[in-house]
Amino acid sequence: MATAGPETKLVKKMLAKINGMDGCEARKVHGSRYSSGEPDIDAVLWGIPLKVEVKALSGGKPTPLQEARLRAWHKAGAITGWVNSMEELEELIETCRRKAIRDGN
């Protein structure tokens, strides 16, 4: 059996973090020909949509297609970002928390 790579491990840890919070739900978006370029994590935190591209290597960046999908989701109203660590995910969670409070969620 193959061992999970660093990105897979980081995504699992992030999903556990989000799914462990009240009022939040997240899932892994599995790559296929129909979901090419879509962010790795699809979540809703306190009524706020969140799309996250995960790059396990420090300094890792999304592909041009992934960047385009993040921009499209942002334009549609989602909080979006790409992260290399749990600390960066925490920043996105805090952005969602502030928006939920402003929106009265």
Residue frames as qw, qx, qy, qz and C-alpha x, y, z in Angstrom:
[[0.000, 0.889, 0.459, 0.000, 0.00, 0.00, 0.00],
 [0.401, 0.530, -0.024, 0.747, 1.32, 3.44, -0.95],
 [0.352, -0.452, -0.441, 0.691, 2.16, 5.95, 1.75],
 [0.120, 0.926, 0.357, 0.033, 0.28, 9.24, 1.74],
 [0.513, 0.387, -0.034, 0.766, 2.39, 12.15, 0.55],
 [0.231, -0.201, -0.391, 0.868, 2.92, 15.37, 2.49],
 [0.271, -0.104, -0.204, -0.935, 0.11, 17.22, 0.69],
 [0.592, -0.324, -0.665, -0.321, -2.40, 14.43, 1.37],
 [0.500, -0.320, -0.631, 0.500, -1.45, 14.45, 5.05],
 [0.067, -0.101, -0.172, 0.978, -1.77, 18.23, 5.26],
 [0.419, -0.217, -0.426, -0.772, -5.19, 18.19, 3.54],
 [0.599, -0.367, -0.712, -0.024, -6.43, 15.53, 6.00],
 [0.367, -0.273, -0.486, 0.745, -5.23, 17.62, 8.94],
 [0.112, 0.001, -0.071, -0.991, -6.96, 20.71, 7.52],
 [0.514, -0.297, -0.596, -0.541, -10.21, 18.84, 6.92],
 [0.545, -0.374, -0.690, 0.295, -10.14, 17.55, 10.50],
 [0.181, -0.160, -0.283, 0.928, -9.61, 21.09, 11.78],
 [0.307, -0.081, -0.243, -0.917, -12.52, 22.58, 9.82],
 [0.602, -0.273, -0.651, -0.372, -14.90, 19.65, 10.37],
 [0.487, -0.274, -0.679, 0.476, -14.17, 19.80, 14.10],
 [0.001, -0.067, -0.210, 0.975, -15.55, 23.34, 14.39],
 [0.259, 0.559, 0.705, -0.352, -19.23, 24.02, 15.09],
 [0.384, 0.799, 0.190, -0.422, -21.10, 25.39, 12.07],
 [0.148, 0.689, -0.579, -0.410, -18.43, 24.29, 9.61],
 [0.891, 0.156, 0.426, -0.023, -18.20, 21.54, 6.99],
 [0.148, 0.723, -0.550, -0.390, -15.43, 20.68, 4.54],
 [0.931, 0.148, 0.332, 0.010, -14.63, 18.01, 1.97],
 [0.373, -0.404, 0.602, 0.579, -11.71, 17.05, -0.23],
 [0.660, 0.628, -0.043, -0.410, -12.24, 17.72, -3.93],
 [0.721, -0.154, 0.608, 0.293, -10.83, 14.72, -5.75],
 [0.111, 0.550, -0.461, -0.687, -9.22, 15.42, -9.08],
 [0.616, 0.327, 0.708, 0.107, -10.84, 14.13, -12.23],
 [0.297, 0.236, 0.493, 0.783, -11.32, 15.32, -15.77],
 [0.145, -0.766, -0.519, -0.351, -14.44, 17.14, -14.53],
 [0.452, -0.873, -0.143, 0.115, -12.76, 18.91, -11.61],
 [0.715, 0.186, -0.010, 0.674, -9.40, 19.86, -13.11],
 [0.215, 0.441, -0.085, 0.867, -8.01, 22.96, -11.44],
 [0.527, -0.707, -0.264, -0.392, -10.60, 23.03, -8.65],
 [0.141, -0.657, 0.556, -0.489, -9.27, 23.86, -5.17],
 [0.357, 0.116, -0.910, 0.175, -8.38, 20.92, -2.91],
 [0.074, -0.328, -0.783, 0.524, -10.79, 21.85, -0.12],
 [0.257, -0.459, -0.433, -0.732, -14.42, 22.89, -0.54],
 [0.283, -0.301, -0.728, 0.546, -15.88, 24.22, 2.73],
 [0.230, -0.722, -0.272, -0.593, -18.53, 26.37, 4.32],
 [0.394, -0.135, -0.586, 0.695, -17.67, 28.08, 7.61],
 [0.028, 0.505, 0.496, -0.706, -20.59, 29.74, 9.41],
 [0.468, 0.751, 0.419, -0.202, -22.40, 30.25, 6.10],
 [0.138, 0.846, -0.358, -0.369, -19.31, 31.57, 4.29],
 [0.946, 0.311, 0.024, 0.086, -18.00, 29.52, 1.32],
 [0.298, -0.770, 0.523, 0.213, -14.26, 28.79, 1.46],
 [0.908, 0.409, -0.058, 0.072, -12.12, 27.31, -1.34],
 [0.402, -0.777, 0.464, 0.138, -8.54, 26.31, -0.48],
 [0.809, 0.476, -0.331, 0.096, -5.70, 25.11, -2.69],
 [0.719, -0.632, 0.279, 0.076, -3.12, 23.23, -0.61],
 [0.652, 0.604, -0.403, 0.216, 0.57, 23.13, -1.48],
 [0.852, -0.484, -0.124, 0.155, 2.54, 21.13, 1.07],
 [0.697, 0.068, -0.044, 0.712, 5.94, 22.46, 0.09],
 [0.196, -0.760, -0.165, 0.598, 6.82, 25.85, 1.53],
 [0.007, 0.526, -0.363, -0.769, 6.64, 28.33, -1.31],
 [0.263, 0.246, 0.871, 0.333, 4.59, 25.97, -3.48],
 [0.280, 0.327, 0.005, -0.903, 2.20, 27.85, -5.76],
 [0.678, 0.419, 0.542, -0.267, -0.96, 26.96, -7.67],
 [0.441, 0.168, 0.631, 0.615, -0.86, 26.30, -11.39],
 [0.120, 0.033, -0.213, -0.969, -2.29, 28.97, -13.72],
 [0.442, -0.339, -0.686, -0.467, -5.50, 26.90, -14.02],
 [0.463, -0.469, -0.662, 0.357, -5.79, 26.62, -10.22],
 [0.151, -0.251, -0.164, 0.942, -5.22, 30.38, -9.89],
 [0.258, -0.140, -0.450, -0.843, -7.96, 31.01, -12.46],
 [0.497, -0.438, -0.730, -0.168, -10.41, 28.77, -10.57],
 [0.372, -0.420, -0.506, 0.655, -9.59, 30.54, -7.26],
 [0.014, 0.104, -0.087, -0.991, -10.23, 33.92, -8.93],
 [0.379, -0.278, -0.620, -0.628, -13.55, 32.69, -10.35],
 [0.495, -0.487, -0.703, 0.156, -14.69, 31.42, -6.93],
 [0.268, -0.324, -0.303, 0.856, -13.60, 34.70, -5.31],
 [0.148, -0.059, -0.321, -0.934, -15.53, 36.69, -7.91],
 [0.492, -0.377, -0.678, -0.395, -18.60, 34.57, -7.06],
 [0.488, -0.694, 0.049, -0.527, -18.29, 35.52, -3.37],
 [0.920, -0.267, -0.235, 0.164, -16.19, 32.76, -1.80],
 [0.321, -0.833, 0.445, 0.072, -13.21, 33.36, 0.45],
 [0.929, 0.335, -0.101, 0.121, -10.31, 31.78, -1.44],
 [0.147, -0.852, 0.503, 0.002, -6.64, 31.15, -0.95],
 [0.868, 0.222, -0.423, 0.137, -3.73, 28.79, -1.28],
 [0.538, -0.754, 0.319, -0.202, -1.86, 27.63, 1.75],
 [0.570, 0.442, -0.669, 0.181, 1.36, 25.87, 2.64],
 [0.233, 0.095, -0.788, 0.562, 0.65, 25.34, 6.36],
 [0.289, -0.605, -0.733, 0.113, -1.92, 25.08, 9.11],
 [0.210, -0.488, -0.223, 0.818, -1.01, 28.62, 10.16],
 [0.086, 0.077, -0.421, -0.900, -2.01, 29.95, 6.74],
 [0.291, -0.429, -0.797, -0.310, -5.27, 28.01, 6.93],
 [0.283, -0.562, -0.573, 0.525, -5.93, 29.65, 10.32],
 [0.039, -0.287, 0.084, 0.953, -5.65, 33.06, 8.61],
 [0.269, -0.164, -0.645, -0.696, -8.35, 32.06, 6.09],
 [0.358, -0.496, -0.785, 0.096, -10.52, 30.70, 8.90],
 [0.197, -0.483, -0.347, 0.779, -10.20, 34.03, 10.71],
 [0.110, 0.083, -0.364, -0.921, -11.19, 35.88, 7.51],
 [0.362, -0.349, -0.771, -0.391, -14.32, 33.69, 7.31],
 [0.342, -0.501, -0.663, 0.440, -15.05, 34.28, 10.99],
 [0.073, -0.346, -0.094, 0.931, -14.85, 38.08, 10.57],
 [0.247, -0.053, -0.540, -0.803, -17.06, 37.98, 7.46],
 [0.370, -0.418, -0.824, -0.096, -19.62, 35.77, 9.21],
 [0.234, -0.505, -0.500, 0.663, -19.79, 38.24, 12.11],
 [0.053, 0.236, -0.176, -0.954, -20.17, 41.20, 9.70],
 [0.350, -0.122, -0.676, -0.638, -22.90, 39.32, 7.81],
 [0.584, -0.256, 0.304, -0.708, -24.69, 38.38, 11.04],
 [0.774, 0.078, -0.595, -0.200, -24.20, 34.61, 10.56]]
